[in-house]
Amino acid sequence: MEQTLSIDEVAALLRVPKGTLYQWRSRRKGPKARKVGRHLRYDPADVQAWFRDQEAA
């Protein structure tokens, strides 16, 4: 399994506040995240795919 990214890492990568990621998640607008226990984890491939899709939109 690939390494996953924490919400802090994704926020730093996209240069957005963590709160923005939480809002996007609740509105189903941001990159797909999965719960692992009580923590959110992101697949780097999902984050990259979401980012590329933003360019097309």
mmCIF file of the N, C-alpha and C atoms, coordinates in Angstrom:
data_MODEL
# 
_entry.id   MODEL 
# 
loop_
_atom_site.group_PDB 
_atom_site.id 
_atom_site.type_symbol 
_atom_site.label_atom_id 
_atom_site.label_alt_id 
_atom_site.label_comp_id 
_atom_site.label_asym_id 
_atom_site.label_entity_id 
_atom_site.label_seq_id 
_atom_site.pdbx_PDB_ins_code 
_atom_site.Cartn_x 
_atom_site.Cartn_y 
_atom_site.Cartn_z 
_atom_site.occupancy 
_atom_site.B_iso_or_equiv 
_atom_site.pdbx_formal_charge 
_atom_site.auth_seq_id 
_atom_site.auth_comp_id 
_atom_site.auth_asym_id 
_atom_site.auth_atom_id 
_atom_site.pdbx_PDB_model_num 
ATOM 1   N N  . MET A 1 1  ? 0.839   -1.184 0.000   1.00 0.00 ? 1  MET A N  1 
ATOM 2   C CA . MET A 1 1  ? 0.000   0.000  0.000   1.00 0.00 ? 1  MET A CA 1 
ATOM 3   C C  . MET A 1 1  ? 0.883   1.245  0.000   1.00 0.00 ? 1  MET A C  1 
ATOM 4   N N  . GLU A 1 2  ? 0.475   2.222  -0.782  1.00 0.00 ? 2  GLU A N  1 
ATOM 5   C CA . GLU A 1 2  ? 1.194   3.496  -0.822  1.00 0.00 ? 2  GLU A CA 1 
ATOM 6   C C  . GLU A 1 2  ? 1.027   4.244  0.495   1.00 0.00 ? 2  GLU A C  1 
ATOM 7   N N  . GLN A 1 3  ? 1.922   5.168  0.715   1.00 0.00 ? 3  GLN A N  1 
ATOM 8   C CA . GLN A 1 3  ? 1.794   6.030  1.881   1.00 0.00 ? 3  GLN A CA 1 
ATOM 9   C C  . GLN A 1 3  ? 0.626   6.990  1.660   1.00 0.00 ? 3  GLN A C  1 
ATOM 10  N N  . THR A 1 4  ? -0.121  7.233  2.711   1.00 0.00 ? 4  THR A N  1 
ATOM 11  C CA . THR A 1 4  ? -1.227  8.181  2.627   1.00 0.00 ? 4  THR A CA 1 
ATOM 12  C C  . THR A 1 4  ? -0.790  9.522  3.205   1.00 0.00 ? 4  THR A C  1 
ATOM 13  N N  . LEU A 1 5  ? -1.574  10.545 2.906   1.00 0.00 ? 5  LEU A N  1 
ATOM 14  C CA . LEU A 1 5  ? -1.271  11.889 3.387   1.00 0.00 ? 5  LEU A CA 1 
ATOM 15  C C  . LEU A 1 5  ? -2.266  12.281 4.474   1.00 0.00 ? 5  LEU A C  1 
ATOM 16  N N  . SER A 1 6  ? -1.787  12.982 5.472   1.00 0.00 ? 6  SER A N  1 
ATOM 17  C CA . SER A 1 6  ? -2.666  13.512 6.516   1.00 0.00 ? 6  SER A CA 1 
ATOM 18  C C  . SER A 1 6  ? -3.300  14.798 6.016   1.00 0.00 ? 6  SER A C  1 
ATOM 19  N N  . ILE A 1 7  ? -4.283  15.281 6.739   1.00 0.00 ? 7  ILE A N  1 
ATOM 20  C CA . ILE A 1 7  ? -4.931  16.537 6.352   1.00 0.00 ? 7  ILE A CA 1 
ATOM 21  C C  . ILE A 1 7  ? -3.942  17.698 6.427   1.00 0.00 ? 7  ILE A C  1 
ATOM 22  N N  . ASP A 1 8  ? -3.016  17.655 7.386   1.00 0.00 ? 8  ASP A N  1 
ATOM 23  C CA . ASP A 1 8  ? -1.987  18.705 7.480   1.00 0.00 ? 8  ASP A CA 1 
ATOM 24  C C  . ASP A 1 8  ? -1.098  18.709 6.240   1.00 0.00 ? 8  ASP A C  1 
ATOM 25  N N  . GLU A 1 9  ? -0.738  17.517 5.772   1.00 0.00 ? 9  GLU A N  1 
ATOM 26  C CA . GLU A 1 9  ? 0.130   17.414 4.602   1.00 0.00 ? 9  GLU A CA 1 
ATOM 27  C C  . GLU A 1 9  ? -0.584  17.894 3.333   1.00 0.00 ? 9  GLU A C  1 
ATOM 28  N N  . VAL A 1 10 ? -1.856  17.540 3.199   1.00 0.00 ? 10 VAL A N  1 
ATOM 29  C CA . VAL A 1 10 ? -2.616  17.974 2.020   1.00 0.00 ? 10 VAL A CA 1 
ATOM 30  C C  . VAL A 1 10 ? -2.828  19.490 2.056   1.00 0.00 ? 10 VAL A C  1 
ATOM 31  N N  . ALA A 1 11 ? -3.118  20.019 3.228   1.00 0.00 ? 11 ALA A N  1 
ATOM 32  C CA . ALA A 1 11 ? -3.283  21.472 3.355   1.00 0.00 ? 11 ALA A CA 1 
ATOM 33  C C  . ALA A 1 11 ? -1.993  22.187 2.960   1.00 0.00 ? 11 ALA A C  1 
ATOM 34  N N  . ALA A 1 12 ? -0.853  21.678 3.392   1.00 0.00 ? 12 ALA A N  1 
ATOM 35  C CA . ALA A 1 12 ? 0.428   22.286 3.033   1.00 0.00 ? 12 ALA A CA 1 
ATOM 36  C C  . ALA A 1 12 ? 0.704   22.138 1.538   1.00 0.00 ? 12 ALA A C  1 
ATOM 37  N N  . LEU A 1 13 ? 0.404   20.978 0.992   1.00 0.00 ? 13 LEU A N  1 
ATOM 38  C CA . LEU A 1 13 ? 0.633   20.724 -0.429  1.00 0.00 ? 13 LEU A CA 1 
ATOM 39  C C  . LEU A 1 13 ? -0.198  21.661 -1.311  1.00 0.00 ? 13 LEU A C  1 
ATOM 40  N N  . LEU A 1 14 ? -1.469  21.832 -0.959  1.00 0.00 ? 14 LEU A N  1 
ATOM 41  C CA . LEU A 1 14 ? -2.361  22.684 -1.749  1.00 0.00 ? 14 LEU A CA 1 
ATOM 42  C C  . LEU A 1 14 ? -2.311  24.146 -1.318  1.00 0.00 ? 14 LEU A C  1 
ATOM 43  N N  . ARG A 1 15 ? -1.609  24.402 -0.224  1.00 0.00 ? 15 ARG A N  1 
ATOM 44  C CA . ARG A 1 15 ? -1.496  25.757 0.345   1.00 0.00 ? 15 ARG A CA 1 
ATOM 45  C C  . ARG A 1 15 ? -2.855  26.366 0.654   1.00 0.00 ? 15 ARG A C  1 
ATOM 46  N N  . VAL A 1 16 ? -3.671  25.560 1.346   1.00 0.00 ? 16 VAL A N  1 
ATOM 47  C CA . VAL A 1 16 ? -4.972  26.029 1.833   1.00 0.00 ? 16 VAL A CA 1 
ATOM 48  C C  . VAL A 1 16 ? -5.061  25.681 3.321   1.00 0.00 ? 16 VAL A C  1 
ATOM 49  N N  . PRO A 1 17 ? -5.884  26.421 4.071   1.00 0.00 ? 17 PRO A N  1 
ATOM 50  C CA . PRO A 1 17 ? -6.069  26.088 5.487   1.00 0.00 ? 17 PRO A CA 1 
ATOM 51  C C  . PRO A 1 17 ? -6.769  24.733 5.649   1.00 0.00 ? 17 PRO A C  1 
ATOM 52  N N  . LYS A 1 18 ? -6.510  24.088 6.780   1.00 0.00 ? 18 LYS A N  1 
ATOM 53  C CA . LYS A 1 18 ? -7.184  22.816 7.060   1.00 0.00 ? 18 LYS A CA 1 
ATOM 54  C C  . LYS A 1 18 ? -8.699  22.990 7.057   1.00 0.00 ? 18 LYS A C  1 
ATOM 55  N N  . GLY A 1 19 ? -9.170  24.126 7.545   1.00 0.00 ? 19 GLY A N  1 
ATOM 56  C CA . GLY A 1 19 ? -10.607 24.392 7.566   1.00 0.00 ? 19 GLY A CA 1 
ATOM 57  C C  . GLY A 1 19 ? -11.231 24.329 6.186   1.00 0.00 ? 19 GLY A C  1 
ATOM 58  N N  . THR A 1 20 ? -10.485 24.773 5.187   1.00 0.00 ? 20 THR A N  1 
ATOM 59  C CA . THR A 1 20 ? -10.971 24.708 3.807   1.00 0.00 ? 20 THR A CA 1 
ATOM 60  C C  . THR A 1 20 ? -11.161 23.256 3.383   1.00 0.00 ? 20 THR A C  1 
ATOM 61  N N  . LEU A 1 21 ? -10.212 22.409 3.733   1.00 0.00 ? 21 LEU A N  1 
ATOM 62  C CA . LEU A 1 21 ? -10.354 20.985 3.390   1.00 0.00 ? 21 LEU A CA 1 
ATOM 63  C C  . LEU A 1 21 ? -11.562 20.370 4.078   1.00 0.00 ? 21 LEU A C  1 
ATOM 64  N N  . TYR A 1 22 ? -11.795 20.735 5.340   1.00 0.00 ? 22 TYR A N  1 
ATOM 65  C CA . TYR A 1 22 ? -12.975 20.225 6.044   1.00 0.00 ? 22 TYR A CA 1 
ATOM 66  C C  . TYR A 1 22 ? -14.265 20.713 5.367   1.00 0.00 ? 22 TYR A C  1 
ATOM 67  N N  . GLN A 1 23 ? -14.303 21.976 4.954   1.00 0.00 ? 23 GLN A N  1 
ATOM 68  C CA . GLN A 1 23 ? -15.483 22.504 4.256   1.00 0.00 ? 23 GLN A CA 1 
ATOM 69  C C  . GLN A 1 23 ? -15.695 21.791 2.932   1.00 0.00 ? 23 GLN A C  1 
ATOM 70  N N  . TRP A 1 24 ? -14.614 21.634 2.160   1.00 0.00 ? 24 TRP A N  1 
ATOM 71  C CA . TRP A 1 24 ? -14.727 20.931 0.887   1.00 0.00 ? 24 TRP A CA 1 
ATOM 72  C C  . TRP A 1 24 ? -15.249 19.521 1.099   1.00 0.00 ? 24 TRP A C  1 
ATOM 73  N N  . ARG A 1 25 ? -14.750 18.852 2.132   1.00 0.00 ? 25 ARG A N  1 
ATOM 74  C CA . ARG A 1 25 ? -15.189 17.486 2.401   1.00 0.00 ? 25 ARG A CA 1 
ATOM 75  C C  . ARG A 1 25 ? -16.676 17.447 2.715   1.00 0.00 ? 25 ARG A C  1 
ATOM 76  N N  . SER A 1 26 ? -17.153 18.382 3.529   1.00 0.00 ? 26 SER A N  1 
ATOM 77  C CA . SER A 1 26 ? -18.571 18.385 3.884   1.00 0.00 ? 26 SER A CA 1 
ATOM 78  C C  . SER A 1 26 ? -19.448 18.726 2.677   1.00 0.00 ? 26 SER A C  1 
ATOM 79  N N  . ARG A 1 27 ? -18.910 19.496 1.733   1.00 0.00 ? 27 ARG A N  1 
ATOM 80  C CA . ARG A 1 27 ? -19.651 19.867 0.523   1.00 0.00 ? 27 ARG A CA 1 
ATOM 81  C C  . ARG A 1 27 ? -19.361 18.928 -0.656  1.00 0.00 ? 27 ARG A C  1 
ATOM 82  N N  . ARG A 1 28 ? -18.506 17.942 -0.400  1.00 0.00 ? 28 ARG A N  1 
ATOM 83  C CA . ARG A 1 28 ? -18.097 16.967 -1.433  1.00 0.00 ? 28 ARG A CA 1 
ATOM 84  C C  . ARG A 1 28 ? -17.472 17.641 -2.644  1.00 0.00 ? 28 ARG A C  1 
ATOM 85  N N  . LYS A 1 29 ? -16.598 18.621 -2.380  1.00 0.00 ? 29 LYS A N  1 
ATOM 86  C CA . LYS A 1 29 ? -15.948 19.364 -3.458  1.00 0.00 ? 29 LYS A CA 1 
ATOM 87  C C  . LYS A 1 29 ? -14.460 19.081 -3.552  1.00 0.00 ? 29 LYS A C  1 
ATOM 88  N N  . GLY A 1 30 ? -13.828 18.717 -2.486  1.00 0.00 ? 30 GLY A N  1 
ATOM 89  C CA . GLY A 1 30 ? -12.376 18.565 -2.465  1.00 0.00 ? 30 GLY A CA 1 
ATOM 90  C C  . GLY A 1 30 ? -11.922 17.170 -2.829  1.00 0.00 ? 30 GLY A C  1 
ATOM 91  N N  . PRO A 1 31 ? -10.632 16.926 -2.655  1.00 0.00 ? 31 PRO A N  1 
ATOM 92  C CA . PRO A 1 31 ? -10.102 15.583 -2.929  1.00 0.00 ? 31 PRO A CA 1 
ATOM 93  C C  . PRO A 1 31 ? -10.716 14.560 -1.977  1.00 0.00 ? 31 PRO A C  1 
ATOM 94  N N  . LYS A 1 32 ? -10.854 13.352 -2.476  1.00 0.00 ? 32 LYS A N  1 
ATOM 95  C CA . LYS A 1 32 ? -11.469 12.285 -1.701  1.00 0.00 ? 32 LYS A CA 1 
ATOM 96  C C  . LYS A 1 32 ? -10.589 11.912 -0.512  1.00 0.00 ? 32 LYS A C  1 
ATOM 97  N N  . ALA A 1 33 ? -11.211 11.846 0.664   1.00 0.00 ? 33 ALA A N  1 
ATOM 98  C CA . ALA A 1 33 ? -10.514 11.452 1.886   1.00 0.00 ? 33 ALA A CA 1 
ATOM 99  C C  . ALA A 1 33 ? -11.209 10.232 2.483   1.00 0.00 ? 33 ALA A C  1 
ATOM 100 N N  . ARG A 1 34 ? -10.459 9.471  3.227   1.00 0.00 ? 34 ARG A N  1 
ATOM 101 C CA . ARG A 1 34 ? -11.009 8.290  3.900   1.00 0.00 ? 34 ARG A CA 1 
ATOM 102 C C  . ARG A 1 34 ? -10.706 8.376  5.380   1.00 0.00 ? 34 ARG A C  1 
ATOM 103 N N  . LYS A 1 35 ? -11.617 7.854  6.179   1.00 0.00 ? 35 LYS A N  1 
ATOM 104 C CA . LYS A 1 35 ? -11.405 7.814  7.621   1.00 0.00 ? 35 LYS A CA 1 
ATOM 105 C C  . LYS A 1 35 ? -10.613 6.562  7.963   1.00 0.00 ? 35 LYS A C  1 
ATOM 106 N N  . VAL A 1 36 ? -9.577  6.742  8.746   1.00 0.00 ? 36 VAL A N  1 
ATOM 107 C CA . VAL A 1 36 ? -8.814  5.629  9.313   1.00 0.00 ? 36 VAL A CA 1 
ATOM 108 C C  . VAL A 1 36 ? -8.875  5.855  10.813  1.00 0.00 ? 36 VAL A C  1 
ATOM 109 N N  . GLY A 1 37 ? -9.730  5.085  11.460  1.00 0.00 ? 37 GLY A N  1 
ATOM 110 C CA . GLY A 1 37 ? -10.009 5.374  12.857  1.00 0.00 ? 37 GLY A CA 1 
ATOM 111 C C  . GLY A 1 37 ? -10.735 6.705  12.916  1.00 0.00 ? 37 GLY A C  1 
ATOM 112 N N  . ARG A 1 38 ? -10.173 7.658  13.629  1.00 0.00 ? 38 ARG A N  1 
ATOM 113 C CA . ARG A 1 38 ? -10.784 8.986  13.687  1.00 0.00 ? 38 ARG A CA 1 
ATOM 114 C C  . ARG A 1 38 ? -10.027 10.018 12.866  1.00 0.00 ? 38 ARG A C  1 
ATOM 115 N N  . HIS A 1 39 ? -9.079  9.553  12.064  1.00 0.00 ? 39 HIS A N  1 
ATOM 116 C CA . HIS A 1 39 ? -8.234  10.444 11.274  1.00 0.00 ? 39 HIS A CA 1 
ATOM 117 C C  . HIS A 1 39 ? -8.612  10.391 9.798   1.00 0.00 ? 39 HIS A C  1 
ATOM 118 N N  . LEU A 1 40 ? -8.474  11.539 9.121   1.00 0.00 ? 40 LEU A N  1 
ATOM 119 C CA . LEU A 1 40 ? -8.671  11.581 7.672   1.00 0.00 ? 40 LEU A CA 1 
ATOM 120 C C  . LEU A 1 40 ? -7.345  11.293 6.989   1.00 0.00 ? 40 LEU A C  1 
ATOM 121 N N  . ARG A 1 41 ? -7.399  10.472 5.958   1.00 0.00 ? 41 ARG A N  1 
ATOM 122 C CA . ARG A 1 41 ? -6.211  10.166 5.166   1.00 0.00 ? 41 ARG A CA 1 
ATOM 123 C C  . ARG A 1 41 ? -6.555  10.317 3.700   1.00 0.00 ? 41 ARG A C  1 
ATOM 124 N N  . TYR A 1 42 ? -5.590  10.808 2.953   1.00 0.00 ? 42 TYR A N  1 
ATOM 125 C CA . TYR A 1 42 ? -5.753  11.065 1.521   1.00 0.00 ? 42 TYR A CA 1 
ATOM 126 C C  . TYR A 1 42 ? -4.770  10.203 0.742   1.00 0.00 ? 42 TYR A C  1 
ATOM 127 N N  . ASP A 1 43 ? -5.247  9.632  -0.351  1.00 0.00 ? 43 ASP A N  1 
ATOM 128 C CA . ASP A 1 43 ? -4.385  8.914  -1.278  1.00 0.00 ? 43 ASP A CA 1 
ATOM 129 C C  . ASP A 1 43 ? -3.738  9.972  -2.174  1.00 0.00 ? 43 ASP A C  1 
ATOM 130 N N  . PRO A 1 44 ? -2.406  9.998  -2.263  1.00 0.00 ? 44 PRO A N  1 
ATOM 131 C CA . PRO A 1 44 ? -1.747  11.009 -3.098  1.00 0.00 ? 44 PRO A CA 1 
ATOM 132 C C  . PRO A 1 44 ? -2.257  11.024 -4.539  1.00 0.00 ? 44 PRO A C  1 
ATOM 133 N N  . ALA A 1 45 ? -2.589  9.861  -5.090  1.00 0.00 ? 45 ALA A N  1 
ATOM 134 C CA . ALA A 1 45 ? -3.105  9.792  -6.464  1.00 0.00 ? 45 ALA A CA 1 
ATOM 135 C C  . ALA A 1 45 ? -4.461  10.490 -6.569  1.00 0.00 ? 45 ALA A C  1 
ATOM 136 N N  . ASP A 1 46 ? -5.307  10.365 -5.539  1.00 0.00 ? 46 ASP A N  1 
ATOM 137 C CA . ASP A 1 46 ? -6.604  11.047 -5.539  1.00 0.00 ? 46 ASP A CA 1 
ATOM 138 C C  . ASP A 1 46 ? -6.432  12.554 -5.477  1.00 0.00 ? 46 ASP A C  1 
ATOM 139 N N  . VAL A 1 47 ? -5.475  13.011 -4.684  1.00 0.00 ? 47 VAL A N  1 
ATOM 140 C CA . VAL A 1 47 ? -5.222  14.453 -4.564  1.00 0.00 ? 47 VAL A CA 1 
ATOM 141 C C  . VAL A 1 47 ? -4.727  14.998 -5.898  1.00 0.00 ? 47 VAL A C  1 
ATOM 142 N N  . GLN A 1 48 ? -3.815  14.285 -6.537  1.00 0.00 ? 48 GLN A N  1 
ATOM 143 C CA . GLN A 1 48 ? -3.289  14.725 -7.830  1.00 0.00 ? 48 GLN A CA 1 
ATOM 144 C C  . GLN A 1 48 ? -4.379  14.734 -8.896  1.00 0.00 ? 48 GLN A C  1 
ATOM 145 N N  . ALA A 1 49 ? -5.215  13.699 -8.915  1.00 0.00 ? 49 ALA A N  1 
ATOM 146 C CA . ALA A 1 49 ? -6.296  13.617 -9.900  1.00 0.00 ? 49 ALA A CA 1 
ATOM 147 C C  . ALA A 1 49 ? -7.298  14.754 -9.683  1.00 0.00 ? 49 ALA A C  1 
ATOM 148 N N  . TRP A 1 50 ? -7.635  15.030 -8.435  1.00 0.00 ? 50 TRP A N  1 
ATOM 149 C CA . TRP A 1 50 ? -8.553  16.128 -8.127  1.00 0.00 ? 50 TRP A CA 1 
ATOM 150 C C  . TRP A 1 50 ? -7.949  17.455 -8.590  1.00 0.00 ? 50 TRP A C  1 
ATOM 151 N N  . PHE A 1 51 ? -6.665  17.646 -8.334  1.00 0.00 ? 51 PHE A N  1 
ATOM 152 C CA . PHE A 1 51 ? -5.993  18.888 -8.721  1.00 0.00 ? 51 PHE A CA 1 
ATOM 153 C C  . PHE A 1 51 ? -6.015  19.071 -10.235 1.00 0.00 ? 51 PHE A C  1 
ATOM 154 N N  . ARG A 1 52 ? -5.747  18.001 -10.981 1.00 0.00 ? 52 ARG A N  1 
ATOM 155 C CA . ARG A 1 52 ? -5.782  18.070 -12.448 1.00 0.00 ? 52 ARG A CA 1 
ATOM 156 C C  . ARG A 1 52 ? -7.185  18.391 -12.946 1.00 0.00 ? 52 ARG A C  1 
ATOM 157 N N  . ASP A 1 53 ? -8.209  17.813 -12.285 1.00 0.00 ? 53 ASP A N  1 
ATOM 158 C CA . ASP A 1 53 ? -9.601  18.072 -12.673 1.00 0.00 ? 53 ASP A CA 1 
ATOM 159 C C  . ASP A 1 53 ? -9.963  19.534 -12.465 1.00 0.00 ? 53 ASP A C  1 
ATOM 160 N N  . GLN A 1 54 ? -9.372  20.189 -11.484 1.00 0.00 ? 54 GLN A N  1 
ATOM 161 C CA . GLN A 1 54 ? -9.670  21.603 -11.225 1.00 0.00 ? 54 GLN A CA 1 
ATOM 162 C C  . GLN A 1 54 ? -9.179  22.462 -12.371 1.00 0.00 ? 54 GLN A C  1 
ATOM 163 N N  . GLU A 1 55 ? -8.086  22.048 -12.966 1.00 0.00 ? 55 GLU A N  1 
ATOM 164 C CA . GLU A 1 55 ? -7.530  22.776 -14.091 1.00 0.00 ? 55 GLU A CA 1 
ATOM 165 C C  . GLU A 1 55 ? -8.475  22.718 -15.294 1.00 0.00 ? 55 GLU A C  1 
ATOM 166 N N  . ALA A 1 56 ? -9.102  21.563 -15.493 1.00 0.00 ? 56 ALA A N  1 
ATOM 167 C CA . ALA A 1 56 ? -9.989  21.363 -16.632 1.00 0.00 ? 56 ALA A CA 1 
ATOM 168 C C  . ALA A 1 56 ? -11.308 22.111 -16.450 1.00 0.00 ? 56 ALA A C  1 
ATOM 169 N N  . ALA A 1 57 ? -11.703 22.317 -15.215 1.00 0.00 ? 57 ALA A N  1 
ATOM 170 C CA . ALA A 1 57 ? -13.003 22.953 -14.939 1.00 0.00 ? 57 ALA A CA 1 
ATOM 171 C C  . ALA A 1 57 ? -12.958 24.414 -15.029 1.00 0.00 ? 57 ALA A C  1 
# 
